[in-house]
Amino acid sequence: MKYTYLKYLLALLLFGSNGIVASHISLTSYEIVLLRTLIGSLLLIAIFMLTRGKLTFWQHKRQFLFLAISGIAMGASWVFLYEAYQQIGVSIASLAYYCGPVIVMVLSPLLFREKLTPPKVAGFIVVLCGIFLVNGQAFQGDKTGWGLFCGGMSAVMYAFMVIFNKKAKNITGLENSMLQLFISFLTVATFVGLKQGFVLTVASRDWVSILILGLLNTGIGCYFYFSSIGHLPVQTVAICGYLEPLSAVIFSVLLLQETMQAIQILGAVLIIGGAVLGEYAAHKTVLRKY
C-alpha cells in the first residue's frame, strides 16, 4: 500500500511539473503537446505489450466511443493549457485548468444523477470567488485576455474528458490510459497537420526537455497514476489529487520566479480549498450510502 501511495504522489508531482519542463522548450504550445502525446503514447503501448495486456475495447463499442471523445477532449485541453502556460504563466494557467473538476461537480446532477448538496454548492461558490481574485486584475491587454480564455477552455475540455471517461466503465487501467493518450495524439496531430503540416523544426537544446516531458512526465506519470488509483480509497484519490495544481503553483514561484500578488495567493487557496470541500462532501455522501 505504501508503494501504491508513493506511485500516486509521484504521478501528481510529475504532472505538477509539466509547465516547468515545457517552459524550457522553444516550440509552440501545440507542437509541444504533439510531441508529448506521441512519445507518451508510444511508451504506454510498449509497457502494455511488455506486460502482455489484452485489448478489450472492441467488446464495448459504445464505451469505446465515449473513450474516444474523452481522448479528443484531453488533446484539446492540453493544447489550450500549454498555450495558457505561454501566455499567462504556469501558476495561473494551472489554477484555471483545475476548475475542470468543479465543472464536473456542478454538472453531475444532470449527467450522473448525483445530488448537488449544500457543501458542494458552498465549494463551488468558494472556487468562483477564488477565480475572481486570481483573474480579476489580470484582464489587461489582448494577450492576457487570450491566455485567460485558453485557461478557461482547458478547464472546460478537462470536464468533457472526465465526464466521457466515466462513461467508459469497462475499459479500465492501462488499456484506458493507453487508448486515451493515443487518441489525444491523433487529435493533436490532425490539428497540427491542418495548421502547418508535419514539418517540425526542433532545436537540439530542446530534446532533453521534450524527452523528459514525453517519457517521464507523460508516459511514466500516466502509468504510475492509472496503476495506483484503482488500489486507493476514492476519497484519497480525489482530495490528494489537488496536490498537482498546488505543486504547479509552488514550482512556478520557486523555479520560474513567477510572482503572485497577495490577493491572487488568497484566490489560489480558495480555488483549491473549495474544490477539496466539494470533493470531500461528494465522497462523504457516497460513503454514507454504504
C-alpha positions as CSV (number, residue, x, y, z in Angstrom):
1,M,0.0,0.0,0.0
2,K,2.9,2.4,0.8
3,Y,4.3,1.7,-2.7
4,T,0.9,2.5,-4.2
5,Y,0.7,5.8,-2.4
6,L,4.2,6.6,-3.4
7,K,3.4,6.0,-7.1
8,Y,0.3,8.1,-6.9
9,L,2.1,11.0,-5.2
10,L,5.0,10.8,-7.7
11,A,2.5,11.0,-10.6
12,L,0.9,14.1,-9.2
13,L,4.2,15.8,-8.7
14,L,5.3,14.9,-12.2
15,F,2.0,16.3,-13.6
16,G,2.5,19.4,-11.5
17,S,6.0,20.0,-13.1
18,N,4.7,19.8,-16.7
19,G,4.6,23.6,-17.0
20,I,8.1,23.9,-15.7
21,V,9.5,21.4,-18.2
22,A,7.5,23.0,-21.0
23,S,8.9,26.4,-20.2
24,H,12.3,25.2,-21.4
25,I,11.0,24.2,-24.8
26,S,11.1,26.8,-27.6
27,L,8.3,25.2,-29.7
28,T,4.7,26.4,-29.9
29,S,2.2,25.1,-27.5
30,Y,0.5,22.7,-29.9
31,E,3.9,21.4,-31.2
32,I,4.9,20.6,-27.5
33,V,1.6,18.7,-27.0
34,L,2.0,16.8,-30.2
35,L,5.5,15.5,-29.2
36,R,4.4,14.9,-25.6
37,T,1.4,12.8,-26.6
38,L,3.4,10.9,-29.3
39,I,6.2,10.0,-27.0
40,G,4.0,9.2,-24.0
41,S,1.6,7.0,-26.0
42,L,4.4,5.1,-27.6
43,L,5.8,4.4,-24.1
44,L,2.5,3.2,-22.8
45,I,2.0,1.0,-25.8
46,A,5.4,-0.6,-25.1
47,I,4.6,-1.1,-21.4
48,F,1.2,-2.6,-22.4
49,M,2.9,-5.1,-24.7
50,L,5.7,-5.9,-22.3
51,T,3.1,-6.7,-19.5
52,R,1.1,-8.8,-22.0
53,G,-2.0,-6.7,-21.6
54,K,-5.1,-7.8,-23.5
55,L,-7.3,-5.3,-25.5
56,T,-10.9,-5.5,-24.6
57,F,-12.3,-2.2,-26.0
58,W,-13.7,-4.0,-29.1
59,Q,-16.1,-5.8,-26.8
60,H,-17.5,-2.4,-25.7
61,K,-18.0,-0.4,-28.8
62,R,-20.3,2.2,-27.3
63,Q,-18.0,2.7,-24.4
64,F,-15.0,3.0,-26.7
65,L,-16.8,5.8,-28.5
66,F,-17.1,7.6,-25.1
67,L,-13.4,6.9,-24.5
68,A,-12.5,8.3,-27.9
69,I,-14.4,11.5,-27.2
70,S,-12.6,11.7,-23.9
71,G,-9.2,11.3,-25.7
72,I,-10.2,14.1,-28.1
73,A,-11.1,16.3,-25.2
74,M,-7.8,15.6,-23.4
75,G,-5.8,16.5,-26.5
76,A,-7.8,19.8,-26.8
77,S,-7.4,20.6,-23.1
78,W,-3.7,20.2,-23.3
79,V,-3.4,22.4,-26.4
80,F,-5.3,25.1,-24.5
81,L,-3.4,24.6,-21.3
82,Y,0.1,24.8,-22.9
83,E,-1.0,27.9,-24.8
84,A,-2.1,29.4,-21.4
85,Y,1.3,28.4,-19.9
86,Q,3.0,30.6,-22.5
87,Q,0.5,33.5,-22.3
88,I,-0.3,33.9,-18.6
89,G,2.3,31.7,-16.8
90,V,2.2,28.3,-15.2
91,S,0.7,29.2,-11.8
92,I,-2.5,31.0,-13.1
93,A,-2.9,28.6,-16.0
94,S,-2.7,25.6,-13.7
95,L,-5.3,27.1,-11.3
96,A,-7.7,27.8,-14.3
97,Y,-7.2,24.2,-15.5
98,Y,-8.2,22.7,-12.2
99,C,-11.5,24.4,-12.2
100,G,-12.4,21.5,-14.5
101,P,-13.3,19.1,-11.6
102,V,-15.6,21.8,-10.2
103,I,-17.4,22.0,-13.6
104,V,-17.9,18.2,-13.4
105,M,-19.2,18.5,-9.9
106,V,-21.8,21.1,-10.9
107,L,-22.9,19.0,-14.0
108,S,-23.0,15.7,-12.1
109,P,-26.7,16.1,-11.1
110,L,-27.7,16.2,-14.7
111,L,-25.2,13.7,-16.1
112,F,-24.8,11.2,-13.3
113,R,-27.9,11.8,-11.2
114,E,-25.8,12.8,-8.2
115,K,-27.3,15.3,-5.7
116,L,-25.9,18.8,-5.5
117,T,-25.7,19.1,-1.7
118,P,-25.2,22.4,0.2
119,P,-21.5,21.6,0.9
120,K,-21.0,21.1,-2.9
121,V,-22.7,24.4,-3.6
122,A,-20.6,26.1,-1.0
123,G,-17.4,24.6,-2.5
124,F,-18.5,25.9,-6.0
125,I,-19.1,29.4,-4.7
126,V,-15.7,29.4,-2.9
127,V,-14.0,28.3,-6.1
128,L,-15.8,31.1,-8.1
129,C,-14.6,33.7,-5.5
130,G,-11.0,32.3,-5.9
131,I,-11.2,32.6,-9.7
132,F,-12.3,36.2,-9.4
133,L,-9.4,37.0,-7.1
134,V,-6.8,35.2,-9.2
135,N,-8.0,36.7,-12.5
136,G,-9.8,39.8,-11.6
137,Q,-6.8,42.0,-12.0
138,A,-5.4,40.1,-15.0
139,F,-7.6,41.4,-17.8
140,Q,-5.1,43.8,-19.1
141,G,-4.2,43.6,-22.8
142,D,-5.3,41.3,-25.6
143,K,-2.6,38.8,-24.9
144,T,-3.6,38.2,-21.3
145,G,-7.3,38.0,-22.3
146,W,-6.4,35.3,-24.8
147,G,-4.4,33.5,-22.2
148,L,-7.2,33.5,-19.7
149,F,-9.6,32.3,-22.4
150,C,-7.3,29.4,-23.1
151,G,-7.0,28.6,-19.4
152,G,-10.8,28.6,-19.1
153,M,-11.2,26.4,-22.2
154,S,-8.6,23.9,-20.8
155,A,-10.9,23.5,-17.8
156,V,-14.0,23.0,-20.0
157,M,-12.2,20.4,-22.1
158,Y,-10.9,18.8,-18.8
159,A,-14.5,18.4,-17.7
160,F,-15.5,16.8,-21.0
161,M,-12.6,14.4,-20.7
162,V,-13.6,13.3,-17.2
163,I,-17.3,13.0,-18.0
164,F,-16.9,10.8,-21.1
165,N,-14.1,8.8,-19.4
166,K,-16.5,7.9,-16.6
167,K,-18.9,6.5,-19.2
168,A,-16.3,4.0,-20.4
169,K,-16.7,1.9,-17.2
170,N,-15.5,-1.4,-18.6
171,I,-12.3,-0.1,-20.3
172,T,-10.0,0.5,-17.4
173,G,-6.4,0.6,-16.2
174,L,-3.5,0.8,-18.5
175,E,-5.7,0.0,-21.6
176,N,-7.8,3.0,-20.8
177,S,-4.9,5.4,-20.4
178,M,-3.0,4.0,-23.4
179,L,-6.0,4.3,-25.8
180,Q,-7.0,7.7,-24.5
181,L,-3.4,9.1,-24.8
182,F,-3.1,7.7,-28.3
183,I,-6.4,9.2,-29.4
184,S,-5.3,12.5,-28.0
185,F,-2.1,12.3,-30.0
186,L,-4.2,11.6,-33.2
187,T,-6.4,14.6,-32.3
188,V,-3.4,17.0,-31.9
189,A,-1.7,15.5,-35.0
190,T,-4.7,16.3,-37.1
191,F,-4.8,19.9,-35.8
192,V,-1.1,20.4,-36.4
193,G,-1.3,18.8,-39.8
194,L,-4.1,21.1,-40.9
195,K,-2.5,24.2,-39.4
196,Q,1.1,23.9,-40.6
197,G,1.8,20.4,-41.9
198,F,4.1,17.9,-40.1
199,V,7.4,19.5,-40.6
200,L,8.7,20.5,-37.1
201,T,12.0,22.3,-36.5
202,V,13.3,21.2,-33.1
203,A,16.4,22.8,-31.7
204,S,18.9,20.3,-30.3
205,R,18.8,22.0,-26.9
206,D,15.0,21.2,-26.7
207,W,15.3,17.5,-27.0
208,V,16.2,16.8,-23.4
209,S,13.1,18.7,-22.1
210,I,10.9,17.1,-24.8
211,L,12.0,13.6,-23.8
212,I,11.5,14.3,-20.1
213,L,8.0,15.7,-20.8
214,G,7.1,12.8,-23.0
215,L,8.7,9.8,-21.3
216,L,8.8,10.8,-17.7
217,N,6.0,13.3,-17.1
218,T,3.5,11.8,-19.6
219,G,4.4,8.1,-20.1
220,I,5.7,7.1,-16.6
221,G,3.4,9.7,-14.9
222,C,0.2,8.2,-16.6
223,Y,1.4,4.6,-15.8
224,F,2.0,5.5,-12.1
225,Y,-1.3,7.3,-12.0
226,F,-3.6,4.7,-13.6
227,S,-1.8,1.7,-11.9
228,S,-2.3,3.2,-8.4
229,I,-5.8,4.9,-8.3
230,G,-7.6,1.6,-8.5
231,H,-5.9,0.4,-5.3
232,L,-6.5,3.6,-3.2
233,P,-9.6,4.9,-1.5
234,V,-11.7,7.1,-3.8
235,Q,-11.7,9.9,-1.3
236,T,-7.9,9.8,-1.0
237,V,-7.6,9.9,-4.8
238,A,-9.9,12.9,-5.1
239,I,-8.5,15.0,-2.3
240,C,-4.8,14.2,-2.8
241,G,-5.3,15.0,-6.5
242,Y,-5.2,18.7,-5.7
243,L,-1.5,18.2,-4.9
244,E,-1.0,18.6,-8.6
245,P,-2.2,22.2,-9.1
246,L,-0.7,23.2,-5.7
247,S,2.7,21.8,-6.7
248,A,2.4,23.5,-10.1
249,V,1.9,26.9,-8.4
250,I,4.8,26.3,-5.9
251,F,7.2,25.1,-8.6
252,S,6.4,28.1,-10.8
253,V,7.1,30.5,-8.0
254,L,10.3,28.8,-6.9
255,L,11.8,27.7,-10.2
256,L,10.4,30.2,-12.7
257,Q,10.3,33.2,-10.3
258,E,6.7,33.9,-11.2
259,T,5.1,36.4,-8.9
260,M,1.6,36.3,-7.4
261,Q,0.0,39.1,-5.6
262,A,-1.3,38.5,-2.1
263,I,-4.9,38.7,-3.4
264,Q,-4.0,36.1,-6.1
265,I,-2.5,33.8,-3.4
266,L,-5.7,34.1,-1.4
267,G,-7.6,33.2,-4.6
268,A,-5.4,30.1,-5.1
269,V,-6.2,29.0,-1.6
270,L,-9.9,29.5,-2.2
271,I,-9.8,27.6,-5.5
272,I,-8.0,24.5,-4.1
273,G,-9.9,24.7,-0.8
274,G,-13.3,25.0,-2.4
275,A,-12.5,22.1,-4.8
276,V,-11.4,19.9,-1.9
277,L,-14.5,20.8,0.1
278,G,-16.7,19.8,-2.9
279,E,-14.8,16.5,-3.4
280,Y,-14.9,15.7,0.3
281,A,-18.6,16.4,0.5
282,A,-19.3,14.3,-2.6
283,H,-17.4,11.2,-1.3
284,K,-18.7,11.5,2.2
285,T,-22.2,11.3,0.7
286,V,-21.3,8.2,-1.2
287,L,-19.8,6.5,1.9
288,R,-23.0,7.1,3.9
289,K,-24.9,5.0,1.4
290,Y,-22.9,2.0,2.3
